[in-house]
Amino acid sequence: MTAVAGWDVAGAACLGAATVLLGWGPASSRRVSAAVTSSRRQLVSAPERRSARAAATRPALVAAATVAVLATTGVTPAVVVVAGCIAWLVAGLRARSRARRDRRATHTETTAACEALGAELAAGLPAAMAIERVAGDYPVLRAVAAHVRLGGDAGAAFRTAAERPGAEGLADVAAAWTVSARAGGGLASVLDRVVDDLRARDDLVREVDATLGPPRATARLLAVLPVLALALGAALGGNPVAFLLGGGAGSWCLVAGVALAALGVLWVERITDGVAR
């Protein structure tokens, strides 16, 4: 009963800490013009930042909920720890996969948006009107259009939008926009070169993702192989499950093995994500 209460307290503490991590607050500015610009940027980026923060803490929340639920069933602490570790691993892998898909989709959308923007500028539309029209079809530029609509600097808005994962190409647009505004050069021709560079990056991203797929699959397969080993041991007449769940050295081996397997998979995921970026 004491062990169960301890797990309840631990689960509640984890849930409370994760809830605190999801909080966010606005920033203030001294001057009126700076306050308007800062608040506009915060209104644009706050939902995305809060979503990214929630995605980062979701694996911990899933693990804490799993631990809290299993702790009330009276199972051994080793099983609770292993189940929490597996839940954390699965939720983390799903979050990483979703982030990769979103990053690739945003990268592709950024390229198409820049191409459409260059075409609108080449047709003779004013910059503000071109951004507004393109933003209607490509959500990646909606924050930029809202900022420009309020009289803000387009280059600064593009730099802020480039902080979104997958939209890093907008930093090149911001640089081109700033140089064109200061030097008075043609922006449409510069955007054509930026679009060519973004297309080359798209091809590179697809090639890198295809190359990194096998290492990720191999790491996950190696993490599942111990389960097949347990099945093989049971088929040969042994009882490895009873040894691992019976307490003592077996439970320590189970916890250590699952923890090392999870860390190995996440280590490979972190390396491949670093290469992909």
N, C-alpha and C positions, 0 to 999 in steps of 0.2 A: 504493500500500500504506500509505503514511503517512497519507493522507486517511481511508482506511478505519479504521485504528487510532484516529485522532482521533475519528471518529464513534462507535466502540465505547466509548471512554472517556466521551464526552459522554452517550451513552445510559445507560451504567451509572451515571454520576453522577446523572442525572435520576431513574432508578429508585430509587437509594439515598435521594435527598432526599425523594421521594414516600413511600417506606416509613417514613422518620423522621416525616413529617407525620402518619401514621396512628396514632402512639403516643399513649397517654394514661395518666395516673396518678391515684391516689386522693388526696384531700385529708385532712388530719388536723385534729383539733379539740382544744382544751385540756380542756374540761369533759366529763364523761361524758354528760350529757344532750344537749349540743350535738353530741358525737361520734356518738351514736345517730341523731339527726335528720339530720346531714350525711351519714352513711354510707347512710341509707335513701334520701335524695334522690339520692345518687350512684348507688346500685344501680338506681334507677328510670330516671334520665336518661342514664346512661353509654352503654347500647346505642344509643339514639337519637342522641346526640351523636357517637358513633363512626361510625354509619351516615351521618350528615350530612357528617362530615369526609371519609369515604371517597368519598361522592358528589361532593364538591367537588374532590377530587384525582384522580378517575377520568379526566377528560379529559387531564390531564398524563401520567398513566400510559399511556394509550392512545397519545398522541403519542410518548412516549419509547420505547415498545415498537416502534412503527412505524419510528422513526428507527433504532433498533438493528438491526432486521431488514433494512431496505433498505440500511443502510451496509455490510452484509456481502456484498451482491450485486454491488458494483462500479459502481453507477450514479453519476451525477454528483451533487455536493453540492446543486445547485439542485433536482434531483428529490427528493432526500431531505428537504430543507427544506419543499418544497411539499407532499409527502405527509404529513409530520408536522403541518403547519399544517392541512391538510384533515381529518386524523384528529382533531386537537384540536377543530376547529370542530364536526364531526359529533357527537363524544362530548359536547361541551358543550351542543349543542342538545338532544340526547336527555336529558341530565341535567336541563336546565331544564324540558323538557316533562314529564318524570316528576315533578319537584318540584311543578309546577303542578297536575298531576292529584292527587297525594297531598294537597296543601294544600286543594284543593276538596273532596275526599272527607272529610278530617278536619273541615273546616268544617261540612259537612252532617251528619256524625256527631255533632259537638258540639251542634248545634241539637236533633237528635233526643234525645240523651242528657239535655240540660237539660229538655226537655219531659217525658220519662219521669220524671226526678227530681222535677219539680214535681208530677206526678200522684201519685207514691208518697208524697210529703210531705203532699199534700192528703188522701190516704186515711188519714192518721194514723200512718204508720210512723215510728219513730225515725230520726233523721238517719243514724246509722251503718248501720242495716239498709237504709234506702232507697238509700244509696250503694252498698252491697254488692250489692243486687239489680240495680240499674241497670248496674253495672259488669260483671255477667255477660253482658249483651247488647251493651254498647258498650265496646270496648277502650280508648277514649280516657279512661275513668274508672277503669281498673284500677289505675293508679298511685295515684290518690287513695284508692281503697278499701283498698289495701295500707297506705298511710300511716295512715289512720284506724283500721284494724284493729290497728295497733301502738300506738294511743293518741295519735297525733299530731293536730295542729290541722288541721281540714278546710279552713279558709280558706287557710292556708299551702300545703296540698297542692294546692288549686285554682290558686293563683298559680303554683306550680311547673309544674303541668300546662299552664298557659296559655302557657308559653314554647315549646311545640311549634308549628311553623308550621301555621296553620289552626285551632288551638284557642285563639286569642286571646280568644274569647268567654267562656272560663272565668274570665278576670280579673274580668268583671262578676259572675259567680257568687261568686267569692271575696270581692268587696266586699260583695255582698248578704249573704253568709253571716256575715261579720265584724260588719256592722252589726246583723244580726238577733240574733247571739249577745250583743252588748253591750247592745242596747236592749230585747231581749225581744220583738220584733215577729214577726208571722207571716211565715215564709220562703216559703211556697207562693205567696202572692200576688205577692211580689217576683219570684220566679222566672218567673211568667207574663209579667211585663213584660220580663224579660231575654230570654225566648224570643221575644216579639214583635220585640224589637230584633234578635235573631239571624236571624230569618226575613227581616227587611228587609235585613240585610247579605247574606244568601244571594242575594236577588233582585238586589242591587247587584253582587255578584261575578259572577253570570251575565251581567248586562248589560255589565259592563266587559270580561269575557272575549270576548263576542261582538263588542264594538266594537274590541278590540285585535287580533283575528284577522287582518283584512286588512292592517294595517301589517306584521305579522310575515311574512305570506305574500309581500308585496311586496318586503321586504328579501331574502328567500331567493331570489325570482325574479331580482332584480337581480344577485345573486351568481352565478347560473348563466348569465346572458346572455353573458358573455365566452366560454363554451364554444360557444354557438351562433355567435358571431362567428368563432371559429376554424374551425368547420365551413363557414361561408359563405365565408371566405377560401380554404379548400382547394377548395371547389366552383368558385371563380372562377379556379382555376389557380395560386394561390399555394401556398406551403409554410410557413405560420406556425408549425407545430409544430417543424419543423427549426430555425427561427430561435430559438424560445424555448428549445429543448433543446440548442442547439449551443454554448452557452457564451458568454462575453463579455457584451455589452449585452443580448442576448436573454434570457439567464438572469437577469440583474438585473431586467429588466422582468417576467419571470414571477414571481419571488419577491415583488417589490413589489406586483404586481397581486393575487396571491393573499392576501398579508398584509393589504392594504387592504380587500379584499372580506370577509375573515373578521372584521376589526375592525369594519367597517360593520354586518355582521349582528349581532354581539354587542352593539354599541352600541345598535341598535334593540331587541334583546332586553332589555337592561338598562333602557332607558327604559320599555318597556311593563311590565316586571315591577315597576318602581317605581310606576307609575301603578296597577297592579292591587293593590298592597299598601296 
